[in-house]
């Protein structure tokens, strides 16, 4: 006989698999063919050519021009890990809140890539840590916590990222660090940073399970200790 608990566990597992598969394919960096075809500001952003960015950015219309997947030069520079280009584009007036066709902004792209240098450049130049992005209606903080990017999580918290935003999977950053994490040191560090910042331990998933119950179910002993201490 299949118990209600087993069904709930199965449903959560399916949701996790769906979320992981979506995240694996959601962000699409420029391909080699696309990079080769880039011209103008997109090409300068890709190679990190700050002098060329400054020369071309005198025309405001090119700053937020899009490629076939909706990537502006700022997205391209972020995917290419070109922090100096990121700064130059933002100082020239690029829109830091621009979303590509997959609804990602540059901050979330840097967060998913675990690129703390580009993220710092974005945040210092005025990009927001609070945008709702992706098909999950999530945030950069949720994405970073999910992936165990603890340094990114700390940067985003310091920049005022919403701690308790609930995405359309009904998960917060704290819940994602548990249900999509591996229980290891980096995900533990994410949980610790979120708790120290004041993230809610009472918000639940769709089945009404709070972070502590979720950590216990997965046998994540250190996370359980952190959550118990935060009560």
HELIX and SHEET records of a PDB file:
HELIX    1   1 UNK A    4  UNK A   26  1                                  23    
HELIX    2   2 UNK A   32  UNK A   37  1                                   6    
HELIX    3   3 UNK A   40  UNK A   47  1                                   8    
HELIX    4   4 UNK A   50  UNK A   56  1                                   7    
HELIX    5   5 UNK A   60  UNK A   63  1                                   4    
HELIX    6   6 UNK A   73  UNK A   79  1                                   7    
HELIX    7   7 UNK A   83  UNK A   92  1                                  10    
HELIX    8   8 UNK A  106  UNK A  112  1                                   7    
HELIX    9   9 UNK A  116  UNK A  124  1                                   9    
HELIX   10  10 UNK A  140  UNK A  147  1                                   8    
HELIX   11  11 UNK A  150  UNK A  158  1                                   9    
HELIX   12  12 UNK A  173  UNK A  179  1                                   7    
HELIX   13  13 UNK A  185  UNK A  197  1                                  13    
HELIX   14  14 UNK A  211  UNK A  218  1                                   8    
HELIX   15  15 UNK A  221  UNK A  230  1                                  10    
END                                                                             
